[in-house]
Amino acid sequence: MEPIYLKDVIRWSKGIIEGKYRDDFLIKGISIDSRRIKPKELFIALKGEKFDGHDFVKKSFEKDACGAIVRKNFILPDLNNKFIIKVEDTLNTLGDIARNYRKMFKIKVIGITGSDGKTTTKEIIKKILSSKYYVIGTEGNLNNEIGLPLTLLNINKKHNICVCEMGMNKKGEIEYLSKILSPSIGIITNIGYAHIGFFKNLKEIAESKSELLKNLTGEKLAILNYDSPFFLFLKKYALSKVITFGLKNGADFQGVIEEIENDKFSFSIKGIKEKFYMNFWNPSWFYSGVIGIILGKKFGISLKETKNILESFKPLKGRGKVYKFKDIEIIDETYNSNPFSLKNSLYYFSQKNAKRKIAIIGDMAELGKYCFYYHFKIGKFLNDIPIDIILTFGEKSKSISYGMKDKKRIKNFFEISQLHKFLKKNLQKGDLILIKGSRIMGMERIIDLIKET
């Protein structure tokens, strides 16, 4: 972060300051973690489900924070030569400060949202553009109303490009984040059933994702999935130029999947001579790859360089990484799951070559009233694809078995110890295992248990 004047923070936050201060004091950084705060940094006290930052204001002062932003009714008897800025809502103030700080820089900003693939797409774009530019972006999945502002507050004068993903689980969240980010390029990977429990239907999810397009600034370039049933719906919200990607005829960047192996695939793009390779077991990751190609081309990265980067890029933990233990292969899809991504993964998993294919499926979260329906539909889908053994883990995923005709193929587990016991007894050399479930299920534990088997 570049130093900012205290007077600017007061103006951006619309707060009331108390204590000892100078308007021309330079703040060296902003933090929400009292354990990691550094001298001359400003502490923002956020209230979460399990903690309240106001309980740690004094501790931040002890670590030499210059001051703190707090709620209006907060009282600290002894400011000890520090200052506090009182505001209506500290979380909104974090966003306001980040929004104004971002405007201090002439930097190209790219915003990414979608139901699936946001994080991998963001990391691929960052990797490609970093070959020529100084790039900053959200780390991991810090894509919410806390993570995104903190990312922007790390911008400095060296940065040319900022790449941020935006997540949501309610209407208006993408609009809020977009107004903080002010991107000139907006990417929507797809529209799917993630978080459907918080919305009436898929159209409402699409409407919420379109908030990114409505808030583009500057160039206002929209990059959209031509294969999506909601492509035309989203396109009408584009404010300027649209670039499309997909596998269907008509996409500006139309891909053709060529060779598919157990842990990699290749594809080409019509009109481009190069053949591209990705180290992903599921060819659906083509969409992340082609978005990277589009951004690389736009920012002057050679196709040869982009091709090399895609070929060297490794799947992120929990998002398609393949492990090999002795004579068993495990596909790690433990980070998240929703009806679309699960169905897609099961389909491509069923096409793999292996002695036996075992799918371990955890509960899909945030489906609300649709929970039974979508788990049941997965069971119906499994009737028609060749997977040898299906193991479910969790109360909700048991509904998958109700949709399956061949009950001998499926077993339900509610305790991880019982699942481990079954695996220990039944795993064989040559098995290929897919593990997929929502984050809340902690499915990565199963990988660790198989390592011990």
N, C-alpha and C positions, 0 to 999 in steps of 0.2 A: 504493500500500500504506500502511496505517496503521502507525505504529511499534509494535513488539512487544518485550516484555522478553526479554532473553537467557535468564533463568531459565525462561521458558515454552518457548523453543526447545529448551533442554536437556531439559526434561521431555517434550516432544512427540517428540523424536528418540531418547530413551532412550540418549543418547550420553555419552561420558566427555570432559570438557573439560580441556585443557592450556593453559598460558600465562597471560598477564595478563588478568584480566577482573573485572567486577563483575556480580552477579546482576541488579541494577536497571538495567543498561545498556540503552538503547533502540536497537534495530536499525531502521534506516530503510527497508530494502529487502532483497530476496534476488535474487541473480543467478547464472546458470550461465555467463556470458560475461565473462571477465576483461578483455576489450577495452572493455566498456561499463560496468563496475562503477563505482559512485559512492561517495564517502566515507560511512562508517557503514553500508554495505551488507554483507551476509553472502554469501560466495561458496560455492556448493555444487559440489564437484568430481565431475562425472559422467564415467563412462568410456563412450565410444562406439566404433563400429567403426573410425573413422578418427582419433580423438583420445582423449586421456585428460586430463580436467580437472585431475588431480593435478599434471600438468606445468606448470600455470599458476597454482598457488597463490601462489608467490612473486611473480609478476607482479601478481596481484590485490592483494597486500599493498602493493606499490609504488604502486598506484593508490588506496591508503588504504582498502581493504576493512577492516572491523573484525575479521574473522576468517573462518574457513573450516570447512566440514563435509567431512570426509575419511574414507576407509576406515580400519579399525582398525590395519592394519600400516603406515600412512603415517608417514614420519619426515621432519621438516623441522628441520635442525640449529639454525637461528636463527629464532625466532618474532618477533624484533624488536618486542617489546612488543605482539604480537597474540595471538590465541587460536585453537586448533583444537578442533573437536568430533569425536571419533572414533566412527564408527558401523559397523554390520555391512554395510549397503548404502546408498550415498548416494542412489540413485534412489528406493528405497522411503522413505527419509527425506524426500526432497522431497515425496512424496505424503502422508506423515504430517503434515508441517508444514502443507501446504495444506489438508488435511482439518480440522485443528484450527483453523486460521486462519479458514476459512469459517464455522465454528460461532460465531464471535464476532459475526456479523452476522445481523440479522433481515431476510433477503432472500429473495425468491421465486426459486427456481432451477428452470430448465427444462433437461432433458437430451434430446438428440436422437441417435438412431442409425438404422441402416438400410443397405441395400446400395447405394442410389443417392440422390442429391438432398440429402444432409445439409447440405452447405455452403450451397447456395442457399436451402434452407428456413430455416436458421439466420439468414442475412443478411436474408431477408424478415421474419422474426419480429422481429429486432432493429430493423429500419427502422420497422415498424409500431408497436411498443411504445415506441420512442424519441420518438414524437410526443407522449407524455404522461408517460413515466417516464425516469429516469436508468438506462440499460441498459449492462451490460458483457457481453462474450461472447468466445468463442474467436475469434482472428483467423485469417483464411484457413482452412487445414486443420490448424491446430495442435490436433489432437484426440486426441493419444496420452498416454502416461504421463509425458511431459515437458510438452507444450503445455498440457494441461488444468490441472495444478497451478499452472503459471506464470500462467495466466489467473486462477485463484482468488486468487492472491497479489496481484493488482492491484485487488481489490475495496477500495473505501473507504466511508466513512460515507454518502456521497451516493447510492450505488447502491440502487435499488429492486429491480431484476430482473437475474438472470444467466442467459444463454442459452449453453449449451455443447453442442457436438457431440462424439460419441465414436466413434472408429474402432476397428477390430480386425482382426487376422489370425490370432488364435488363441483357443481357448476359455479363458474366465476373464478375458479382458482387459476386457470390458464390466463385469463384476462388480467388478473392481478399481477402475476409473474411477468407477463408480456409487457405491461406498462412499466415495470421496474427495469426490465432488460432492454427495451426499445431495440429489438433486432431489425436488421434490414433484410435478412434472409430467414424465411420460415420453412421448416421441414416437418411434414406429418408422415410418419412411417406407415401407419395403417389405422383402421378403426376396428376394434375388437371388443370382446366381452369383459375385459379387465375392469373391475370395479362396477360391474353392471348392477350390483345390489344397491348402489347409491343413485341409480338413474332409472327412469321409466323404461327406456328402450335404447337400442343402438343409435337411433337418430339423435337422441338427446346427448349421447356421448360425442357424436360427430359435431353437434352444435357447440359443445364445450371445447372441443379441440380446435374448432374454427376461430375461437377467440384469439389464437396466435396470429392468424392471417389478418384479422381485422385491426390488429395493433402493430403491424409492420410499419417501419419508418424508412426514410431515405429511398433506397432502390426498390424496396417492397417486392422482392423476388420470392415467389412461392414454389417449393419443390414438393410435388405430390405423387402419390402412388396411383398409377393409372389402372392397376388391377383391382383396386378397392371398389366395392359396390357404391361407396359414398364419394367417388371421385368427382362426379358432376356437381354434387351437393356442395362439396368443399370448394370447388373451382369458382363457384359464383361469389365466394367471399374474398377471392384474390383481388388485391388492389392494383396490381400491375402485371408483370410478366409471370408466366407459369412454365416450369420445366417438369416434364413427367418421366417416370421410370416404371418399369414393370416387365412382365413376360408376354403380355398381350400385344397384338398388332395395333399400332397407333401410338405407342409410347415413344417419346422423344429419345429415350435411352432404353431400347428394347433388348432384353437379354434372352439368351438361349442357354439352358442348362445342358452341358455336354456329358461329362463323365462324372459318375457318383461312386465314391468308394466309402469304406466304413468310417474314415476319419477325415476325408477331404472331398472336394468336388471342383470342377472347372466350369467356366461359362464364357461365352463371348457376347459381344454387343453388336448389333447390326450397324454397319458403317464404320466399325473400328476393327483393324486387322489383328490386334493383340488378343491373345487368349489369356484369361485370368484364372488364377487358382486361389482357393481359400481353404484354410485348415479347419474346416467345420464339418461335422458329421451330417448336418442337415442342410440341404441346398436352399432352404428358405432364407438362409443368411445371405443369399444373393442380394436381397434388397438393401442390406447394410453396405455391402460391397459396392453396388452400383451408385448409391448415394455418395460414397467416398470418391468414386470416379468422377461424378458430376462436379463435386466441389474442387477436386484436384484440377480438372480441366478449366474450371472457371477462374481459379487463382494461379494458373500458369505452371502447374506441376506437370512434368512430362509424363506421358502414358507409361513409359518404361519405369520411371520412378514409382508411380502409383501401383503398377503391376507388382514390382518387387516388394513394396510395403504390404500390399494385400496378401502376398504369398508368405510373408514372414509373420504376419499378425496371428497371434495365438488367442483362442477363445478365452474369455474371462471365466474365473472360477464361478461355478454355478450356472453358467450360461453356455453350455455346449462343450465344455472341456472333456476330453476322453482320457481315462486312466487305464493303465494296463497293470494288473497284479497277477503275477505268475501266468496262468493260462486263461485268465478272465479279463474281459474288457468292460469298463463301466462308462456310460455316458452321463455326465453330470449336468442335469437340468434342474438343480435343486433350488435355484434362486427364486423362481416364481412359476405360477401356473394359472391359466384361465382356459375356458372352454375351447377357444380357437387355437391357442398355442399347444394345448395338450393334444387335441385331435390331430393337428399338423405333425407334432412330434411322433405320435403313435403310428401315423401312416408311414412316415419315412423310416421309422424304426422297423416296421414290419417288412420293409423292402431290403433290409440288410442281410448279408450272408453270415450265418453263424450256425453252430451246432444246435444251440437252443437260444431263443430270445425270451428274456424275462423282463417284464415291465413292472416296476414298483411305483405305484401311483399314490400320492398323498392328497389330502383334502385341497380343494380349490376354495380360497377364501373370498370374501366380499361379493358373494353372489346373492345375498339377501333371500327374498322369497323365491328366487329361481334356483336355489341351491340343489334341491332334490332333482329338479327337472334336468339340469345340465349334467349332473353326475350320472343320472339314469341314461341320458342320451349318449354319453361316452360308452356306457355298457352296450348299448345297441350298436354303436359304431364298431366296437371290438368284435362283434359277431362275424364280421365280414373280412377281417384282416388276420394274417397268419402270425400271431404271437403265441408262443407255447404256454407261458405261465404268466398270469396277471396277479400281482399281490397288491392289495390296497392297505393303506395305513391311515387310520383316523375314522372318526364316527361318520363324517359326511361322505367320504369316498366309498363307504359300504354300499351306498345306493347304486354304484356302478354294477354290482353283482345282480341287482334286480333287473337290469336291462340285458343281461347275458343269458343265452339259451343253454350253453354248455357250462354248467356250474363246476365241472371238474377242473376247468382251466383257471379258476379264480379262487383265491383265499383272502379272507379279511383279517387284518390285525389291528388291535387297538393299543397294544403295548409294544414299545420298540424292542424290549427284551424277548418277547415271543417271536417277533419277526426275525431277530438275530438268530434265535435258536433254530428256526426253520431254515434260514439261509446256511447256517453252519452245517446242517445235516444234509441239505439237498443241492448245494451248488456243485457244478461239475466243470471239468476242463472244457474250454471252448465256449462257455456261456458268454453271451453278450447281454448286458443289463442296462436298461434305461431307468434312471431315477428322477422323478419329476413331481413337484408339489409346491404349494404356496409357501412363501417365506416363513410364515408363522409355524409351519410344521417342522422346521429344522431338519429337513431331509438329508442335509449334508452329514448328519450323524451316521446315517446308514453306510455311507462310503467308508467312514472310519471303521465301522464294525466289520465290513467285508475285508478290509485290509488285515484285520486281526484273525479272520477266519482261516 
